[in-house]
Every structure is written in structure tokens, then in C-alpha cells.
Amino acid sequence: MFTIFETYPWLLPIVIFFGRICDVTLGTLRIIFVSKGERYKAPIVGFFEVFIWVVIISQIFAHADSIVAYLAYAAGYAAGNYVGILVENRIAFGYQLLRVYTKKDATELIKLLNKKDIGATFIRGEGAISQVHIVEIVIDRKSLNEVVTIISEFDSNVFYLVEDIRSKKKGIFASKNWNKQSFLNPTKK
């Protein structure tokens, strides 16, 4: 199929290695899109993932006597997993629930978060030793480090959990297009 590899055999492992990085990275993204319920993005990414894989595997079979091609295939797979994780962390797709447990007065934390247009829900709870304040915050993944910094500055002994959210509806979320009035009074626009 590709006669260029007959002329330049050293090019085959390079193409296999980088092709494998691409298809494994796309596979990582496809899995994320499926888990988040992105029914239009996942199939498109899956199409390109499998197309690249078929091209690469056909070259492996066409050059079945090349141990270097096999090594490039395995190394590309390993590197693709690493690159996929880096890309996923970079795009930070989706939302997370940040649940904060503190012994301090959480109303101060709520005020700090509200200054940044971050909505939060405050709940009083009873811990094993004493009363605790629980604050639940829904944020996009890109905001996680910023919010954790605010929380840690508020209480250096804070305990918090982070959970992925598949979907959300309504609420107060930090956004450039957010209109507090339309949330509080949905009949007015």
C-alpha cells in the first residue's frame, strides 16, 4: 500500500510510533466523551481512532518480519497512554463536585467563593468528634486548582473530596454569561 516504506525502511517505525500515539490518545478522549454522555463527540473521535489504528496495523502485518516495527508499536502504545492523560488534563472536560468539610464557620468560605461568582451549598453536619460544616461546590474541571487554593487558604486543616459529575442542570455556576437575576427569577429575561 505504502511504497515509501520500501524506499525508506527507517521511516516505518517512526510512522508506526507516532500513529500509535495518535490513536491511543484519541481512544483516551473517546472513553472520556462516552463516560460524560457526549454522544456526538465520541463517535467522531472513535472514527479517527480506528482509522489510524487500521492503517498502522496493516503496516505491521505487511512488514511482519520487522521486530523494530513491533517495538515501535508497543512504544507508541505506551507513549499514547501518557500523551492521552496529558491531553485530558489539559482540556479538563466536564464538571466536578467539590465537597468540603471544615470545623470553621463556613459562611466566611461561602462569601469568599461568592466574590469569585462560585455558587456553593452549605450544610451543617455532625462528625465523629464535633460539629462540621459541609460545603458543596459544582465547578468545571478547569477551576479546580483555583477553588482548592481558596479553600486551603480559608482552612489549612480542611478535608475535601472531588467527584466527577456526568451532567448538571440549573444552579449557580461561575460563567461569563451567567445572569444571577435570571436564575433567581426565571420568568424574567
PLY file of the C-alpha trace (Angstrom):
ply
format ascii 1.0
element vertex 189
property float x
property float y
property float z
element edge 188
property int vertex1
property int vertex2
end_header
0.00 0.00 0.00
2.70 2.48 1.00
5.70 2.01 -1.28
7.55 4.77 0.53
8.48 2.24 3.23
10.25 0.10 0.62
12.37 3.08 -0.38
12.88 4.40 3.17
12.55 1.44 5.59
13.73 3.54 8.55
10.54 5.62 8.19
8.23 2.69 9.04
8.92 2.51 12.82
8.63 6.29 13.10
5.22 6.32 11.38
4.05 3.37 13.48
5.24 5.00 16.72
3.57 8.37 16.09
0.46 6.81 14.56
0.04 4.68 17.67
0.45 7.74 19.91
-2.35 9.44 17.95
-4.79 6.52 18.03
-4.27 5.75 21.73
-4.63 9.43 22.64
-7.87 9.58 20.66
-9.01 6.40 22.42
-8.46 8.07 25.80
-10.54 11.06 24.71
-13.26 8.81 23.28
-13.59 6.98 26.61
-13.90 10.31 28.42
-16.57 11.51 26.00
-18.51 8.24 26.41
-18.34 8.48 30.22
-19.62 12.08 30.07
-22.50 11.16 27.76
-21.17 13.12 24.78
-23.00 11.06 22.15
-21.88 13.18 19.18
-18.22 13.70 20.02
-17.43 10.09 20.98
-18.30 8.51 17.60
-16.39 11.14 15.63
-13.27 10.66 17.74
-13.78 6.88 17.55
-13.87 7.01 13.74
-10.45 8.69 13.53
-9.05 6.46 16.28
-9.95 3.27 14.42
-8.96 4.64 11.02
-5.44 5.40 12.26
-5.25 2.02 14.01
-6.24 0.12 10.83
-3.59 1.94 8.79
-0.91 1.21 11.41
-1.86 -2.43 11.95
-1.92 -3.03 8.18
1.69 -1.85 8.04
2.60 -4.15 10.93
1.15 -7.12 9.01
2.75 -6.01 5.75
6.13 -5.93 7.49
5.66 -8.93 9.78
9.39 -9.67 9.82
10.36 -6.33 11.41
10.99 -6.54 15.13
11.65 -2.79 15.10
8.08 -2.23 13.86
6.76 -4.33 16.77
8.83 -2.34 19.26
7.64 0.94 17.72
4.03 -0.30 18.02
4.44 -1.15 21.73
6.37 2.05 22.49
3.74 4.13 20.67
1.02 2.49 22.74
2.82 3.31 26.00
3.57 6.88 24.91
-0.02 7.27 23.67
-1.36 6.48 27.13
0.92 9.11 28.62
0.03 11.73 26.00
-3.68 10.90 26.34
-3.56 11.64 30.06
-1.71 14.92 29.42
-4.26 16.00 26.81
-7.19 15.03 29.03
-5.76 17.02 31.93
-5.13 19.97 29.63
-8.66 20.16 28.22
-10.18 19.38 31.65
-13.54 18.49 30.13
-16.58 18.28 32.39
-17.69 19.25 35.88
-16.77 18.15 39.36
-18.39 18.23 42.77
-16.09 19.52 45.46
-17.35 18.55 48.92
-15.57 20.44 51.72
-15.62 19.51 55.42
-14.42 22.18 57.86
-14.71 22.94 61.56
-14.52 26.68 60.83
-17.56 28.88 60.17
-18.34 28.02 56.53
-20.31 31.23 55.95
-16.95 33.00 55.54
-15.92 30.45 52.91
-19.23 30.96 51.11
-18.56 34.71 51.00
-15.07 34.14 49.56
-16.47 31.85 46.88
-19.36 34.20 46.05
-16.85 37.01 45.42
-15.50 34.82 42.61
-19.06 34.09 41.33
-18.79 30.48 42.53
-22.01 29.07 43.93
-21.90 26.83 46.98
-24.32 24.97 49.23
-23.77 24.96 52.99
-24.89 22.06 55.21
-24.39 21.58 58.95
-23.25 18.10 59.89
-22.22 16.05 62.87
-18.77 14.47 62.61
-17.26 11.74 64.77
-15.82 14.29 67.20
-17.70 17.55 66.72
-19.98 19.57 64.50
-18.69 20.18 60.95
-19.72 22.47 58.16
-20.10 20.87 54.76
-19.85 22.99 51.64
-20.73 21.53 48.24
-19.44 23.29 45.13
-20.03 22.33 41.50
-17.25 23.64 39.27
-15.84 22.99 35.85
-12.65 20.95 36.00
-10.52 23.88 34.83
-11.40 25.78 38.03
-10.47 23.01 40.47
-6.98 24.25 41.41
-8.19 27.83 41.91
-11.04 26.74 44.19
-8.84 24.33 46.16
-6.41 27.22 46.75
-9.24 29.40 48.11
-10.41 26.58 50.38
-6.91 25.77 51.64
-6.24 29.42 52.43
-9.53 29.55 54.35
-8.74 26.43 56.42
-5.35 24.71 56.30
-6.87 21.63 58.02
-9.75 21.30 55.56
-10.84 17.88 54.33
-12.34 17.73 50.85
-13.45 15.23 48.23
-13.65 15.66 44.48
-16.12 13.67 42.39
-16.75 13.70 38.65
-20.22 14.73 37.53
-21.80 13.28 34.43
-24.35 16.06 33.99
-25.83 19.06 35.77
-28.91 21.22 35.44
-29.56 24.74 36.72
-27.81 26.19 39.73
-25.28 28.94 40.17
-22.08 28.25 38.28
-19.18 30.59 37.57
-19.54 31.75 33.98
-19.00 34.83 31.84
-22.58 34.56 30.58
-24.12 33.90 33.97
-27.07 36.10 34.90
-27.87 35.89 38.62
-31.22 37.64 38.13
-32.47 35.08 35.57
-31.58 32.26 37.98
-33.33 33.86 40.93
-36.39 34.85 38.91
-36.64 32.51 35.90
-39.78 34.18 34.49
-37.87 37.42 33.76
-35.32 37.57 30.98
0 1
1 2
2 3
3 4
4 5
5 6
6 7
7 8
8 9
9 10
10 11
11 12
12 13
13 14
14 15
15 16
16 17
17 18
18 19
19 20
20 21
21 22
22 23
23 24
24 25
25 26
26 27
27 28
28 29
29 30
30 31
31 32
32 33
33 34
34 35
35 36
36 37
37 38
38 39
39 40
40 41
41 42
42 43
43 44
44 45
45 46
46 47
47 48
48 49
49 50
50 51
51 52
52 53
53 54
54 55
55 56
56 57
57 58
58 59
59 60
60 61
61 62
62 63
63 64
64 65
65 66
66 67
67 68
68 69
69 70
70 71
71 72
72 73
73 74
74 75
75 76
76 77
77 78
78 79
79 80
80 81
81 82
82 83
83 84
84 85
85 86
86 87
87 88
88 89
89 90
90 91
91 92
92 93
93 94
94 95
95 96
96 97
97 98
98 99
99 100
100 101
101 102
102 103
103 104
104 105
105 106
106 107
107 108
108 109
109 110
110 111
111 112
112 113
113 114
114 115
115 116
116 117
117 118
118 119
119 120
120 121
121 122
122 123
123 124
124 125
125 126
126 127
127 128
128 129
129 130
130 131
131 132
132 133
133 134
134 135
135 136
136 137
137 138
138 139
139 140
140 141
141 142
142 143
143 144
144 145
145 146
146 147
147 148
148 149
149 150
150 151
151 152
152 153
153 154
154 155
155 156
156 157
157 158
158 159
159 160
160 161
161 162
162 163
163 164
164 165
165 166
166 167
167 168
168 169
169 170
170 171
171 172
172 173
173 174
174 175
175 176
176 177
177 178
178 179
179 180
180 181
181 182
182 183
183 184
184 185
185 186
186 187
187 188
